[in-house]
Amino acid sequence: MDYQKILDQLVSGEIKEYEVKPEDAFELQKTIRNYGKRQYITGRAKRGGSIVYTATNTGKQMM
């Protein structure tokens, strides 16, 4: 899975949210830690262990 691309799509507004299953959460979290715009990504845990990630700001605000 190309988590870098998914994070870029979130920040740019191309996708509104991304849900990750518990078994993949650690790999995505490693990518987020190294992501240059990680302050724009927010995760919300759901019952059952899934996490829904969304962008807190749009690309327009970052430029």
Backbone as a printed PyTorch tensor [residue, N CA C, xyz], in Angstrom:
tensor([[[  0.8490,  -1.1770,   0.0000],
         [  0.0000,   0.0000,   0.0000],
         [  0.8970,   1.2430,   0.0000]],

        [[  0.5770,   2.1950,  -0.8540],
         [  1.3580,   3.4310,  -0.9500],
         [  0.7400,   4.4890,  -0.0320]],

        [[  1.1130,   4.4440,   1.2440],
         [  0.5380,   5.3580,   2.2300],
         [  0.9550,   6.8030,   1.9830]],

        [[  2.1360,   7.0100,   1.4250],
         [  2.5880,   8.3640,   1.0960],
         [  1.6020,   9.0090,   0.1140]],

        [[  1.2090,   8.2590,  -0.8970],
         [  0.2590,   8.7640,  -1.8910],
         [ -1.0950,   9.0570,  -1.2460]],

        [[ -1.5340,   8.1930,  -0.3570],
         [ -2.8140,   8.3920,   0.3350],
         [ -2.7730,   9.6600,   1.1740]],

        [[ -1.6810,   9.8840,   1.8810],
         [ -1.5450,  11.0980,   2.6880],
         [ -1.5470,  12.3420,   1.8090]],

        [[ -0.8530,  12.2730,   0.6750],
         [ -0.8580,  13.3960,  -0.2690],
         [ -2.2660,  13.6840,  -0.7670]],

        [[ -3.0330,  12.6350,  -1.0490],
         [ -4.4090,  12.8000,  -1.5250],
         [ -5.2970,  13.4080,  -0.4420]],

        [[ -5.0890,  13.0230,   0.7980],
         [ -5.8500,  13.6140,   1.9010],
         [ -5.5740,  15.1070,   2.0230]],

        [[ -4.3050,  15.4650,   2.0480],
         [ -3.9180,  16.8590,   2.2420],
         [ -4.3720,  17.7320,   1.0660]],

        [[ -4.3250,  17.1750,  -0.1410],
         [ -4.7210,  17.9510,  -1.3170],
         [ -6.2360,  18.0590,  -1.4630]],

        [[ -6.9730,  17.2390,  -0.7330],
         [ -8.4240,  17.2530,  -0.8360],
         [ -8.9680,  16.3060,  -1.8860]],

        [[ -8.0890,  15.5530,  -2.5270],
         [ -8.5040,  14.5920,  -3.5470],
         [ -9.4190,  13.5190,  -2.9420]],

        [[ -9.1080,  13.0960,  -1.7260],
         [ -9.9960,  12.2100,  -0.9810],
         [-10.3220,  12.8720,   0.3540]],

        [[-11.5090,  12.6070,   0.8770],
         [-11.9480,  13.2680,   2.1150],
         [-11.4780,  12.5390,   3.3640]],

        [[-11.3870,  11.2120,   3.2840],
         [-10.9610,  10.4380,   4.4390],
         [-10.3920,   9.1110,   3.9800]],

        [[ -9.6510,   8.4890,   4.8730],
         [ -9.0990,   7.1680,   4.6060],
         [ -9.2150,   6.3480,   5.8710]],

        [[ -9.8090,   5.1840,   5.7520],
         [ -9.9710,   4.3070,   6.9110],
         [ -8.9610,   3.1720,   6.8250]],

        [[ -8.2570,   2.9680,   7.9190],
         [ -7.2560,   1.9100,   7.9850],
         [ -7.7010,   0.8800,   9.0200]],

        [[ -7.5290,  -0.3770,   8.6760],
         [ -7.8820,  -1.4780,   9.5800],
         [ -6.7980,  -1.6330,  10.6490]],

        [[ -7.1470,  -2.2070,  11.7820],
         [ -6.1720,  -2.3360,  12.8870],
         [ -4.8660,  -3.0210,  12.4850]],

        [[ -4.9430,  -4.0190,  11.6290],
         [ -3.7320,  -4.7500,  11.2560],
         [ -2.7840,  -3.9250,  10.3760]],

        [[ -3.2720,  -2.8400,   9.7680],
         [ -2.4420,  -1.9880,   8.9260],
         [ -2.0930,  -0.6560,   9.5920]],

        [[ -2.6420,  -0.3930,  10.7520],
         [ -2.4960,   0.9050,  11.4070],
         [ -1.0370,   1.2370,  11.7310]],

        [[ -0.2550,   0.2690,  12.1530],
         [  1.1270,   0.5380,  12.5250],
         [  1.9420,   0.9970,  11.3230]],

        [[  1.7570,   0.3600,  10.1720],
         [  2.4870,   0.7480,   8.9680],
         [  2.1330,   2.1610,   8.5300]],

        [[  0.8560,   2.5070,   8.5770],
         [  0.4450,   3.8590,   8.2110],
         [  1.0010,   4.8730,   9.2120]],

        [[  1.0050,   4.5220,  10.4790],
         [  1.5100,   5.4300,  11.5080],
         [  3.0010,   5.7280,  11.2880]],

        [[  3.7710,   4.7360,  10.8630],
         [  5.1880,   4.9530,  10.5610],
         [  5.3420,   5.9510,   9.4150]],

        [[  4.4870,   5.8460,   8.4070],
         [  4.5420,   6.7700,   7.2750],
         [  4.1630,   8.1750,   7.7170]],

        [[  3.1520,   8.2940,   8.5610],
         [  2.7130,   9.6100,   9.0410],
         [  3.8280,  10.2940,   9.8280]],

        [[  4.5540,   9.5460,  10.6500],
         [  5.6360,  10.1390,  11.4410],
         [  6.6980,  10.7900,  10.5670]],

        [[  6.9130,  10.2470,   9.3780],
         [  7.9320,  10.7730,   8.4660],
         [  7.3600,  11.7130,   7.4130]],

        [[  6.0640,  11.9550,   7.4650],
         [  5.3920,  12.7790,   6.4670],
         [  5.5990,  14.2530,   6.7870]],

        [[  6.0320,  15.0310,   5.8220],
         [  6.3570,  16.4300,   6.0360],
         [  5.1880,  17.3080,   6.4360]],

        [[  3.9810,  16.8940,   6.1080],
         [  2.7910,  17.6990,   6.4130],
         [  1.8950,  16.9960,   7.4260]],

        [[  2.4890,  16.2370,   8.3230],
         [  1.7050,  15.4290,   9.2580],
         [  0.8140,  16.2470,  10.1820]],

        [[  1.1360,  17.5110,  10.3880],
         [  0.3000,  18.3550,  11.2410],
         [ -1.0750,  18.5980,  10.6180]],

        [[ -1.2200,  18.2830,   9.3420],
         [ -2.5050,  18.4630,   8.6600],
         [ -3.3560,  17.2010,   8.6530]],

        [[ -2.8740,  16.1290,   9.2520],
         [ -3.5780,  14.8480,   9.2640],
         [ -4.0880,  14.5640,  10.6750]],

        [[ -5.3620,  14.1890,  10.7630],
         [ -5.9630,  13.8370,  12.0450],
         [ -6.5740,  12.4400,  11.9290]],

        [[ -6.3480,  11.6350,  12.9670],
         [ -6.9310,  10.3040,  13.0100],
         [ -7.9760,  10.2080,  14.1060]],

        [[ -9.0540,   9.5010,  13.8050],
         [-10.1180,   9.2860,  14.7810],
         [-10.3660,   7.7850,  14.8740]],

        [[-10.1890,   7.2430,  16.0760],
         [-10.3810,   5.8080,  16.2940],
         [-11.8640,   5.4680,  16.3030]],

        [[-12.1640,   4.3220,  15.7080],
         [-13.5310,   3.8230,  15.7020],
         [-13.6000,   2.5720,  16.5690]],

        [[-14.7830,   2.2390,  16.9690],
         [-14.9780,   1.0080,  17.7210],
         [-14.5170,  -0.1660,  16.8570]],

        [[-13.7580,  -1.0480,  17.4260],
         [-13.2420,  -2.1930,  16.6960],
         [-11.7950,  -2.0240,  16.2580]],

        [[-11.2370,  -0.8230,  16.4420],
         [ -9.8260,  -0.6140,  16.1680],
         [ -9.4820,   0.0790,  14.8660]],

        [[-10.4420,   0.2840,  13.9830],
         [-10.1600,   1.0100,  12.7450],
         [ -9.9230,   2.4820,  13.0680]],

        [[ -9.1510,   3.1440,  12.2190],
         [ -8.8780,   4.5640,  12.3880],
         [ -9.2340,   5.2720,  11.0820]],

        [[ -9.9680,   6.3750,  11.1970],
         [-10.3300,   7.1750,  10.0290],
         [ -9.4600,   8.4270,  10.0540]],

        [[ -8.6850,   8.6070,   8.9920],
         [ -7.8190,   9.7700,   8.8650],
         [ -8.4590,  10.7920,   7.9400]],

        [[ -8.3640,  12.0580,   8.3290],
         [ -8.8550,  13.1710,   7.5190],
         [ -7.8120,  14.2780,   7.5450]],

        [[ -7.9400,  15.2160,   6.6080],
         [ -7.0610,  16.3830,   6.5920],
         [ -7.7220,  17.4770,   7.4140]],

        [[ -6.9350,  18.1770,   8.2340],
         [ -7.4730,  19.2440,   9.0520],
         [ -7.4400,  20.5780,   8.3350]],

        [[ -6.6340,  20.7130,   7.2980],
         [ -6.5370,  21.9360,   6.4920],
         [ -6.4740,  21.5490,   5.0260]],

        [[ -6.8790,  22.4270,   4.1590],
         [ -6.8010,  22.1420,   2.7320],
         [ -5.4790,  22.6040,   2.1680]],

        [[ -5.1670,  22.1610,   0.9870],
         [ -3.9420,  22.5570,   0.3160],
         [ -3.8520,  24.0550,   0.0990]],

        [[ -4.9670,  24.7390,  -0.0670],
         [ -4.9750,  26.1780,  -0.2890],
         [ -4.3950,  26.9190,   0.9100]],

        [[ -4.6850,  26.4310,   2.1130],
         [ -4.1980,  27.0790,   3.3170],
         [ -2.7090,  26.8310,   3.5240]],

        [[ -2.1830,  25.7730,   2.9500],
         [ -0.7860,  25.4130,   3.1640],
         [  0.1490,  26.1880,   2.2510]],

        [[ -0.3200,  26.7220,   1.1570],
         [  0.5560,  27.3600,   0.1690],
         [  0.9150,  28.7410,   0.5400]]])
